[in-house]
Amino acid sequence: MRRNLVLAFLASLAFCTQTALYAQDNTDDAKTVRVLFDETLKNGDSYRLLDELCNRIGPRLSGSEGAAKAVEWGKRVMESLGFDRVYLQEVMVPHWERGEKEQARIVGE
């Protein structure tokens, strides 16, 4: 029994030690991600692309003409950025249209 307890303790100690070692590696990753993030915001096309999508394409309600335009726009942008595989897949997208205005009243006692 004592031997099993010692083995369990050593196994948990080894696990905790490895977890601590991996946690230290995340700091370098976080720094790298921060550098990439900052560089992209300063010198990237993020805001230009966002402006183009929102103002040129406009509203993109599921199944609408705007949504279809946005899909084509996204494909063109990814191709122009040099993505190695850009393709569209057939998909059934539910289409919603506003019906007539209705009014409901809940009458209580």
A tleap script that builds the chain and sets N, CA, C and O, in Angstrom:
source leaprc.protein.ff14SB
mol = sequence {
  NMET ARG ARG ASN LEU VAL LEU ALA PHE LEU
  ALA SER LEU ALA PHE CYS THR GLN THR ALA
  LEU TYR ALA GLN ASP ASN THR ASP ASP ALA
  LYS THR VAL ARG VAL LEU PHE ASP GLU THR
  LEU LYS ASN GLY ASP SER TYR ARG LEU LEU
  ASP GLU LEU CYS ASN ARG ILE GLY PRO ARG
  LEU SER GLY SER GLU GLY ALA ALA LYS ALA
  VAL GLU TRP GLY LYS ARG VAL MET GLU SER
  LEU GLY PHE ASP ARG VAL TYR LEU GLN GLU
  VAL MET VAL PRO HIE TRP GLU ARG GLY GLU
  LYS GLU GLN ALA ARG ILE VAL GLY CGLU
}
set mol.1.N position { 0.832 -1.189 0.000 }
set mol.1.CA position { 0.000 0.000 0.000 }
set mol.1.C position { 0.876 1.253 0.000 }
set mol.1.O position { 0.630 2.199 -0.748 }
set mol.2.N position { 1.890 1.240 0.841 }
set mol.2.CA position { 2.782 2.396 0.937 }
set mol.2.C position { 3.506 2.626 -0.396 }
set mol.2.O position { 3.721 3.762 -0.818 }
set mol.3.N position { 3.872 1.523 -1.041 }
set mol.3.CA position { 4.574 1.624 -2.320 }
set mol.3.C position { 3.677 2.291 -3.376 }
set mol.3.O position { 4.146 3.137 -4.137 }
set mol.4.N position { 2.399 1.916 -3.424 }
set mol.4.CA position { 1.448 2.517 -4.363 }
set mol.4.C position { 1.275 4.010 -4.092 }
set mol.4.O position { 1.153 4.811 -5.019 }
set mol.5.N position { 1.266 4.367 -2.818 }
set mol.5.CA position { 1.132 5.765 -2.438 }
set mol.5.C position { 2.337 6.576 -2.909 }
set mol.5.O position { 2.187 7.684 -3.424 }
set mol.6.N position { 3.523 6.018 -2.728 }
set mol.6.CA position { 4.753 6.690 -3.150 }
set mol.6.C position { 4.767 6.828 -4.676 }
set mol.6.O position { 5.126 7.884 -5.196 }
set mol.7.N position { 4.381 5.777 -5.388 }
set mol.7.CA position { 4.339 5.843 -6.849 }
set mol.7.C position { 3.331 6.892 -7.337 }
set mol.7.O position { 3.604 7.628 -8.286 }
set mol.8.N position { 2.184 6.953 -6.692 }
set mol.8.CA position { 1.174 7.942 -7.067 }
set mol.8.C position { 1.689 9.359 -6.818 }
set mol.8.O position { 1.456 10.261 -7.623 }
set mol.9.N position { 2.384 9.546 -5.707 }
set mol.9.CA position { 2.948 10.857 -5.389 }
set mol.9.C position { 3.993 11.264 -6.425 }
set mol.9.O position { 3.993 12.399 -6.902 }
set mol.10.N position { 4.882 10.336 -6.770 }
set mol.10.CA position { 5.931 10.637 -7.744 }
set mol.10.C position { 5.331 10.939 -9.127 }
set mol.10.O position { 5.799 11.830 -9.835 }
set mol.11.N position { 4.302 10.191 -9.495 }
set mol.11.CA position { 3.660 10.429 -10.790 }
set mol.11.C position { 3.010 11.811 -10.826 }
set mol.11.O position { 3.134 12.530 -11.818 }
set mol.12.N position { 2.322 12.182 -9.754 }
set mol.12.CA position { 1.688 13.505 -9.724 }
set mol.12.C position { 2.730 14.615 -9.675 }
set mol.12.O position { 2.517 15.681 -10.253 }
set mol.13.N position { 3.851 14.386 -8.998 }
set mol.13.CA position { 4.933 15.365 -8.950 }
set mol.13.C position { 5.526 15.569 -10.349 }
set mol.13.O position { 5.791 16.700 -10.758 }
set mol.14.N position { 5.728 14.477 -11.069 }
set mol.14.CA position { 6.268 14.571 -12.428 }
set mol.14.C position { 5.291 15.321 -13.338 }
set mol.14.O position { 5.707 16.137 -14.162 }
set mol.15.N position { 4.022 15.050 -13.191 }
set mol.15.CA position { 3.011 15.737 -14.000 }
set mol.15.C position { 3.008 17.237 -13.718 }
set mol.15.O position { 2.978 18.046 -14.645 }
set mol.16.N position { 3.039 17.603 -12.446 }
set mol.16.CA position { 3.026 19.023 -12.071 }
set mol.16.C position { 4.284 19.736 -12.556 }
set mol.16.O position { 4.215 20.891 -12.975 }
set mol.17.N position { 5.415 19.072 -12.505 }
set mol.17.CA position { 6.670 19.674 -12.952 }
set mol.17.C position { 6.612 19.946 -14.448 }
set mol.17.O position { 7.023 21.016 -14.896 }
set mol.18.N position { 6.109 18.996 -15.223 }
set mol.18.CA position { 6.011 19.192 -16.670 }
set mol.18.C position { 5.020 20.295 -17.006 }
set mol.18.O position { 5.247 21.074 -17.932 }
set mol.19.N position { 3.932 20.365 -16.266 }
set mol.19.CA position { 2.953 21.421 -16.504 }
set mol.19.C position { 3.585 22.780 -16.272 }
set mol.19.O position { 3.354 23.711 -17.045 }
set mol.20.N position { 4.372 22.905 -15.228 }
set mol.20.CA position { 5.035 24.177 -14.938 }
set mol.20.C position { 6.028 24.532 -16.048 }
set mol.20.O position { 6.154 25.701 -16.411 }
set mol.21.N position { 6.723 23.545 -16.581 }
set mol.21.CA position { 7.673 23.816 -17.655 }
set mol.21.C position { 6.968 24.302 -18.911 }
set mol.21.O position { 7.439 25.229 -19.570 }
set mol.22.N position { 5.837 23.679 -19.246 }
set mol.22.CA position { 5.092 24.103 -20.428 }
set mol.22.C position { 4.490 25.488 -20.229 }
set mol.22.O position { 4.395 26.265 -21.179 }
set mol.23.N position { 4.089 25.799 -19.022 }
set mol.23.CA position { 3.515 27.108 -18.748 }
set mol.23.C position { 4.528 28.213 -19.017 }
set mol.23.O position { 4.149 29.304 -19.441 }
set mol.24.N position { 5.805 27.951 -18.779 }
set mol.24.CA position { 6.835 28.956 -19.022 }
set mol.24.C position { 7.003 29.215 -20.514 }
set mol.24.O position { 7.322 30.337 -20.909 }
set mol.25.N position { 6.798 28.215 -21.340 }
set mol.25.CA position { 6.927 28.391 -22.786 }
set mol.25.C position { 5.863 29.326 -23.344 }
set mol.25.O position { 6.089 29.995 -24.352 }
set mol.26.N position { 4.699 29.374 -22.690 }
set mol.26.CA position { 3.607 30.204 -23.183 }
set mol.26.C position { 3.959 31.688 -23.182 }
set mol.26.O position { 3.397 32.455 -23.963 }
set mol.27.N position { 4.885 32.102 -22.310 }
set mol.27.CA position { 5.260 33.514 -22.263 }
set mol.27.C position { 5.890 33.933 -23.581 }
set mol.27.O position { 5.571 34.997 -24.112 }
set mol.28.N position { 6.781 33.105 -24.113 }
set mol.28.CA position { 7.397 33.418 -25.398 }
set mol.28.C position { 6.353 33.449 -26.508 }
set mol.28.O position { 6.390 34.313 -27.384 }
set mol.29.N position { 5.425 32.500 -26.463 }
set mol.29.CA position { 4.358 32.483 -27.464 }
set mol.29.C position { 3.509 33.746 -27.367 }
set mol.29.O position { 3.156 34.347 -28.381 }
set mol.30.N position { 3.188 34.137 -26.147 }
set mol.30.CA position { 2.365 35.332 -25.949 }
set mol.30.C position { 3.074 36.574 -26.482 }
set mol.30.O position { 2.441 37.448 -27.074 }
set mol.31.N position { 4.380 36.650 -26.273 }
set mol.31.CA position { 5.144 37.798 -26.789 }
set mol.31.C position { 5.125 37.811 -28.319 }
set mol.31.O position { 4.956 38.865 -28.933 }
set mol.32.N position { 5.298 36.651 -28.922 }
set mol.32.CA position { 5.288 36.556 -30.383 }
set mol.32.C position { 3.928 36.953 -30.941 }
set mol.32.O position { 3.842 37.697 -31.918 }
set mol.33.N position { 2.870 36.457 -30.318 }
set mol.33.CA position { 1.518 36.794 -30.764 }
set mol.33.C position { 1.284 38.294 -30.625 }
set mol.33.O position { 0.693 38.916 -31.508 }
set mol.34.N position { 1.743 38.873 -29.527 }
set mol.34.CA position { 1.576 40.316 -29.310 }
set mol.34.C position { 2.292 41.121 -30.399 }
set mol.34.O position { 1.739 42.094 -30.910 }
set mol.35.N position { 3.514 40.724 -30.755 }
set mol.35.CA position { 4.266 41.425 -31.803 }
set mol.35.C position { 3.520 41.339 -33.134 }
set mol.35.O position { 3.379 42.344 -33.832 }
set mol.36.N position { 3.042 40.142 -33.489 }
set mol.36.CA position { 2.290 39.967 -34.738 }
set mol.36.C position { 1.006 40.799 -34.730 }
set mol.36.O position { 0.661 41.440 -35.722 }
set mol.37.N position { 0.323 40.775 -33.617 }
set mol.37.CA position { -0.933 41.512 -33.475 }
set mol.37.C position { -0.702 43.013 -33.646 }
set mol.37.O position { -1.408 43.672 -34.409 }
set mol.38.N position { 0.291 43.549 -32.932 }
set mol.38.CA position { 0.583 44.982 -33.015 }
set mol.38.C position { 1.007 45.390 -34.423 }
set mol.38.O position { 0.574 46.424 -34.932 }
set mol.39.N position { 1.846 44.582 -35.044 }
set mol.39.CA position { 2.323 44.885 -36.398 }
set mol.39.C position { 1.159 44.887 -37.391 }
set mol.39.O position { 1.092 45.740 -38.276 }
set mol.40.N position { 0.258 43.939 -37.239 }
set mol.40.CA position { -0.889 43.852 -38.138 }
set mol.40.C position { -1.794 45.067 -37.986 }
set mol.40.O position { -2.283 45.608 -38.978 }
set mol.41.N position { -2.016 45.496 -36.747 }
set mol.41.CA position { -2.871 46.662 -36.551 }
set mol.41.C position { -2.236 47.939 -37.092 }
set mol.41.O position { -2.935 48.808 -37.613 }
set mol.42.N position { -0.922 48.056 -36.972 }
set mol.42.CA position { -0.239 49.272 -37.435 }
set mol.42.C position { -0.091 49.300 -38.952 }
set mol.42.O position { -0.389 50.311 -39.587 }
set mol.43.N position { 0.365 48.202 -39.532 }
set mol.43.CA position { 0.740 48.196 -40.948 }
set mol.43.C position { -0.088 47.257 -41.814 }
set mol.43.O position { 0.178 47.130 -43.009 }
set mol.44.N position { -1.068 46.608 -41.247 }
set mol.44.CA position { -1.838 45.640 -42.011 }
set mol.44.C position { -3.018 46.271 -42.730 }
set mol.44.O position { -3.243 47.479 -42.651 }
set mol.45.N position { -3.750 45.447 -43.417 }
set mol.45.CA position { -4.920 45.896 -44.174 }
set mol.45.C position { -6.225 45.619 -43.441 }
set mol.45.O position { -7.298 45.738 -44.033 }
set mol.46.N position { -6.155 45.256 -42.174 }
set mol.46.CA position { -7.347 44.836 -41.438 }
set mol.46.C position { -8.463 45.866 -41.497 }
set mol.46.O position { -9.596 45.544 -41.858 }
set mol.47.N position { -8.145 47.097 -41.146 }
set mol.47.CA position { -9.187 48.120 -41.108 }
set mol.47.C position { -9.693 48.465 -42.509 }
set mol.47.O position { -10.882 48.728 -42.686 }
set mol.48.N position { -8.822 48.465 -43.486 }
set mol.48.CA position { -9.249 48.739 -44.862 }
set mol.48.C position { -10.220 47.659 -45.329 }
set mol.48.O position { -11.251 47.959 -45.931 }
set mol.49.N position { -9.879 46.389 -45.046 }
set mol.49.CA position { -10.749 45.287 -45.460 }
set mol.49.C position { -12.079 45.327 -44.712 }
set mol.49.O position { -13.133 45.075 -45.296 }
set mol.50.N position { -12.024 45.642 -43.423 }
set mol.50.CA position { -13.254 45.734 -42.641 }
set mol.50.C position { -14.147 46.847 -43.173 }
set mol.50.O position { -15.361 46.675 -43.290 }
set mol.51.N position { -13.542 47.990 -43.496 }
set mol.51.CA position { -14.291 49.110 -44.054 }
set mol.51.C position { -14.929 48.719 -45.387 }
set mol.51.O position { -16.090 49.036 -45.649 }
set mol.52.N position { -14.164 48.037 -46.214 }
set mol.52.CA position { -14.672 47.605 -47.522 }
set mol.52.C position { -15.850 46.648 -47.363 }
set mol.52.O position { -16.860 46.777 -48.054 }
set mol.53.N position { -15.717 45.695 -46.456 }
set mol.53.CA position { -16.792 44.724 -46.239 }
set mol.53.C position { -18.049 45.399 -45.699 }
set mol.53.O position { -19.156 45.127 -46.165 }
set mol.54.N position { -17.876 46.272 -44.725 }
set mol.54.CA position { -19.040 46.886 -44.087 }
set mol.54.C position { -19.699 47.957 -44.949 }
set mol.54.O position { -20.926 48.053 -44.988 }
set mol.55.N position { -18.898 48.757 -45.637 }
set mol.55.CA position { -19.464 49.894 -46.366 }
set mol.55.C position { -19.751 49.618 -47.839 }
set mol.55.O position { -20.715 50.155 -48.384 }
set mol.56.N position { -18.941 48.796 -48.491 }
set mol.56.CA position { -19.206 48.498 -49.908 }
set mol.56.C position { -20.188 47.351 -50.059 }
set mol.56.O position { -21.081 47.402 -50.905 }
set mol.57.N position { -20.030 46.316 -49.244 }
set mol.57.CA position { -20.928 45.155 -49.331 }
set mol.57.C position { -22.208 45.433 -48.555 }
set mol.57.O position { -23.302 45.146 -49.042 }
set mol.58.N position { -22.085 45.980 -47.373 }
set mol.58.CA position { -23.254 46.337 -46.576 }
set mol.58.C position { -23.788 45.177 -45.757 }
set mol.58.O position { -23.062 44.232 -45.448 }
set mol.59.N position { -25.080 45.258 -45.405 }
set mol.59.CA position { -25.698 44.231 -44.553 }
set mol.59.C position { -25.608 42.847 -45.191 }
set mol.59.O position { -25.705 42.703 -46.410 }
set mol.60.N position { -25.423 41.836 -44.352 }
set mol.60.CA position { -25.198 40.480 -44.857 }
set mol.60.C position { -26.089 39.473 -44.133 }
set mol.60.O position { -25.599 38.479 -43.597 }
set mol.61.N position { -27.371 39.726 -44.117 }
set mol.61.CA position { -28.309 38.817 -43.477 }
set mol.61.C position { -28.252 37.454 -44.162 }
set mol.61.O position { -28.166 37.377 -45.388 }
set mol.62.N position { -28.298 36.405 -43.392 }
set mol.62.CA position { -28.181 35.044 -43.911 }
set mol.62.C position { -29.130 34.798 -45.081 }
set mol.62.O position { -30.334 35.030 -44.979 }
set mol.63.N position { -28.567 34.325 -46.193 }
set mol.63.CA position { -29.364 34.007 -47.368 }
set mol.63.C position { -29.687 35.196 -48.259 }
set mol.63.O position { -30.348 35.033 -49.284 }
set mol.64.N position { -29.234 36.388 -47.888 }
set mol.64.CA position { -29.559 37.582 -48.668 }
set mol.64.C position { -28.566 37.796 -49.808 }
set mol.64.O position { -27.541 37.120 -49.895 }
set mol.65.N position { -28.892 38.748 -50.677 }
set mol.65.CA position { -27.990 39.109 -51.769 }
set mol.65.C position { -26.675 39.661 -51.199 }
set mol.65.O position { -25.600 39.401 -51.741 }
set mol.66.N position { -26.771 40.422 -50.104 }
set mol.66.CA position { -25.575 40.958 -49.457 }
set mol.66.C position { -24.658 39.857 -48.947 }
set mol.66.O position { -23.435 39.974 -49.020 }
set mol.67.N position { -25.256 38.784 -48.431 }
set mol.67.CA position { -24.446 37.657 -47.949 }
set mol.67.C position { -23.720 36.987 -49.110 }
set mol.67.O position { -22.553 36.617 -48.978 }
set mol.68.N position { -24.394 36.830 -50.236 }
set mol.68.CA position { -23.760 36.220 -51.417 }
set mol.68.C position { -22.625 37.097 -51.933 }
set mol.68.O position { -21.570 36.591 -52.314 }
set mol.69.N position { -22.842 38.422 -51.946 }
set mol.69.CA position { -21.782 39.344 -52.368 }
set mol.69.C position { -20.582 39.256 -51.420 }
set mol.69.O position { -19.433 39.302 -51.857 }
set mol.70.N position { -20.862 39.130 -50.123 }
set mol.70.CA position { -19.782 39.047 -49.133 }
set mol.70.C position { -18.960 37.779 -49.318 }
set mol.70.O position { -17.742 37.797 -49.142 }
set mol.71.N position { -19.613 36.682 -49.672 }
set mol.71.CA position { -18.893 35.429 -49.910 }
set mol.71.C position { -17.960 35.586 -51.106 }
set mol.71.O position { -16.793 35.200 -51.039 }
set mol.72.N position { -18.463 36.147 -52.188 }
set mol.72.CA position { -17.627 36.367 -53.379 }
set mol.72.C position { -16.491 37.341 -53.076 }
set mol.72.O position { -15.362 37.145 -53.526 }
set mol.73.N position { -16.793 38.389 -52.316 }
set mol.73.CA position { -15.772 39.364 -51.927 }
set mol.73.C position { -14.674 38.680 -51.109 }
set mol.73.O position { -13.486 38.891 -51.349 }
set mol.74.N position { -15.085 37.861 -50.145 }
set mol.74.CA position { -14.107 37.157 -49.315 }
set mol.74.C position { -13.210 36.248 -50.132 }
set mol.74.O position { -12.009 36.154 -49.876 }
set mol.75.N position { -13.796 35.579 -51.116 }
set mol.75.CA position { -13.006 34.705 -51.994 }
set mol.75.C position { -11.975 35.519 -52.774 }
set mol.75.O position { -10.806 35.139 -52.849 }
set mol.76.N position { -12.409 36.638 -53.352 }
set mol.76.CA position { -11.479 37.499 -54.104 }
set mol.76.C position { -10.353 38.022 -53.213 }
set mol.76.O position { -9.192 38.050 -53.623 }
set mol.77.N position { -10.699 38.433 -52.000 }
set mol.77.CA position { -9.686 38.972 -51.083 }
set mol.77.C position { -8.666 37.898 -50.724 }
set mol.77.O position { -7.462 38.153 -50.754 }
set mol.78.N position { -9.133 36.707 -50.386 }
set mol.78.CA position { -8.199 35.634 -50.016 }
set mol.78.C position { -7.295 35.258 -51.180 }
set mol.78.O position { -6.109 34.992 -50.985 }
set mol.79.N position { -7.849 35.233 -52.394 }
set mol.79.CA position { -7.019 34.945 -53.570 }
set mol.79.C position { -5.984 36.046 -53.793 }
set mol.79.O position { -4.832 35.763 -54.122 }
set mol.80.N position { -6.395 37.301 -53.613 }
set mol.80.CA position { -5.452 38.413 -53.818 }
set mol.80.C position { -4.363 38.433 -52.749 }
set mol.80.O position { -3.270 38.947 -52.987 }
set mol.81.N position { -4.654 37.880 -51.579 }
set mol.81.CA position { -3.654 37.807 -50.510 }
set mol.81.C position { -2.726 36.609 -50.674 }
set mol.81.O position { -1.775 36.449 -49.909 }
set mol.82.N position { -3.000 35.770 -51.668 }
set mol.82.CA position { -2.103 34.660 -51.963 }
set mol.82.C position { -2.389 33.376 -51.206 }
set mol.82.O position { -1.511 32.519 -51.103 }
set mol.83.N position { -3.602 33.218 -50.670 }
set mol.83.CA position { -3.941 31.958 -50.011 }
set mol.83.C position { -3.797 30.835 -51.030 }
set mol.83.O position { -4.180 31.004 -52.188 }
set mol.84.N position { -3.254 29.694 -50.622 }
set mol.84.CA position { -2.973 28.634 -51.597 }
set mol.84.C position { -4.208 27.836 -52.005 }
set mol.84.O position { -4.212 27.261 -53.094 }
set mol.85.N position { -5.238 27.774 -51.195 }
set mol.85.CA position { -6.452 27.033 -51.561 }
set mol.85.C position { -7.673 27.855 -51.174 }
set mol.85.O position { -7.993 27.996 -49.994 }
set mol.86.N position { -8.337 28.386 -52.165 }
set mol.86.CA position { -9.564 29.138 -51.921 }
set mol.86.C position { -10.633 28.564 -52.832 }
set mol.86.O position { -10.487 28.585 -54.054 }
set mol.87.N position { -11.695 28.057 -52.252 }
set mol.87.CA position { -12.791 27.526 -53.056 }
set mol.87.C position { -14.084 27.665 -52.275 }
set mol.87.O position { -14.078 27.768 -51.049 }
set mol.88.N position { -15.179 27.667 -52.993 }
set mol.88.CA position { -16.497 27.760 -52.384 }
set mol.88.C position { -17.167 26.400 -52.455 }
set mol.88.O position { -16.976 25.647 -53.410 }
set mol.89.N position { -17.943 26.097 -51.444 }
set mol.89.CA position { -18.691 24.844 -51.422 }
set mol.89.C position { -20.180 25.161 -51.478 }
set mol.89.O position { -20.641 26.162 -50.929 }
set mol.90.N position { -20.912 24.298 -52.145 }
set mol.90.CA position { -22.361 24.446 -52.187 }
set mol.90.C position { -22.908 24.222 -50.781 }
set mol.90.O position { -22.506 23.290 -50.084 }
set mol.91.N position { -23.816 25.079 -50.382 }
set mol.91.CA position { -24.410 24.952 -49.052 }
set mol.91.C position { -25.820 25.542 -49.101 }
set mol.91.O position { -26.077 26.501 -49.828 }
set mol.92.N position { -26.719 24.962 -48.325 }
set mol.92.CA position { -28.078 25.476 -48.256 }
set mol.92.C position { -28.133 26.438 -47.073 }
set mol.92.O position { -27.934 26.041 -45.924 }
set mol.93.N position { -28.402 27.696 -47.367 }
set mol.93.CA position { -28.475 28.707 -46.317 }
set mol.93.C position { -29.928 29.135 -46.169 }
set mol.93.O position { -30.551 29.555 -47.144 }
set mol.94.N position { -30.473 29.033 -44.963 }
set mol.94.CA position { -31.860 29.466 -44.766 }
set mol.94.C position { -32.017 30.945 -45.124 }
set mol.94.O position { -31.164 31.771 -44.798 }
set mol.95.N position { -33.110 31.256 -45.791 }
set mol.95.CA position { -33.370 32.633 -46.214 }
set mol.95.C position { -34.563 33.150 -45.430 }
set mol.95.O position { -35.593 32.482 -45.335 }
set mol.96.N position { -34.420 34.334 -44.872 }
set mol.96.CA position { -35.485 34.920 -44.077 }
set mol.96.C position { -35.889 36.248 -44.684 }
set mol.96.O position { -35.036 37.068 -45.025 }
set mol.97.N position { -37.180 36.462 -44.818 }
set mol.97.CA position { -37.688 37.755 -45.267 }
set mol.97.C position { -38.715 38.234 -44.265 }
set mol.97.O position { -39.522 37.462 -43.746 }
set mol.98.N position { -38.664 39.531 -44.008 }
set mol.98.CA position { -39.624 40.104 -43.069 }
set mol.98.C position { -41.026 40.004 -43.670 }
set mol.98.O position { -41.241 40.335 -44.836 }
set mol.99.N position { -41.949 39.555 -42.876 }
set mol.99.CA position { -43.337 39.483 -43.322 }
set mol.99.C position { -44.062 40.780 -43.000 }
set mol.99.O position { -43.442 41.796 -42.689 }
set mol.100.N position { -45.368 40.726 -43.079 }
set mol.100.CA position { -46.179 41.895 -42.737 }
set mol.100.C position { -46.041 42.183 -41.249 }
set mol.100.O position { -45.813 41.283 -40.441 }
set mol.101.N position { -46.185 43.451 -40.909 }
set mol.101.CA position { -46.147 43.820 -39.496 }
set mol.101.C position { -47.365 43.227 -38.806 }
set mol.101.O position { -48.467 43.226 -39.354 }
set mol.102.N position { -47.153 42.731 -37.615 }
set mol.102.CA position { -48.246 42.168 -36.831 }
set mol.102.C position { -48.225 42.799 -35.459 }
set mol.102.O position { -47.221 43.365 -35.027 }
set mol.103.N position { -49.335 42.691 -34.796 }
set mol.103.CA position { -49.423 43.240 -33.461 }
set mol.103.C position { -50.117 42.210 -32.584 }
set mol.103.O position { -51.088 41.578 -32.999 }
set mol.104.N position { -49.619 42.051 -31.390 }
set mol.104.CA position { -50.239 41.113 -30.457 }
set mol.104.C position { -50.472 41.831 -29.135 }
set mol.104.O position { -49.672 42.669 -28.718 }
set mol.105.N position { -51.547 41.500 -28.502 }
set mol.105.CA position { -51.851 42.085 -27.194 }
set mol.105.C position { -52.126 40.957 -26.218 }
set mol.105.O position { -52.837 39.996 -26.511 }
set mol.106.N position { -51.543 41.115 -25.063 }
set mol.106.CA position { -51.805 40.156 -23.999 }
set mol.106.C position { -52.712 40.858 -22.999 }
set mol.106.O position { -52.337 41.855 -22.382 }
set mol.107.N position { -53.884 40.324 -22.860 }
set mol.107.CA position { -54.872 40.957 -21.993 }
set mol.107.C position { -55.025 40.093 -20.754 }
set mol.107.O position { -55.302 38.896 -20.840 }
set mol.108.N position { -54.843 40.714 -19.619 }
set mol.108.CA position { -54.986 39.975 -18.364 }
set mol.108.C position { -56.173 40.489 -17.578 }
set mol.108.O position { -56.804 41.479 -17.949 }
set mol.109.N position { -56.460 39.816 -16.512 }
set mol.109.CA position { -57.597 40.224 -15.693 }
set mol.109.C position { -57.209 41.270 -14.706 }
set mol.109.O position { -58.048 41.731 -13.932 }
savepdb mol mol.pdb
quit
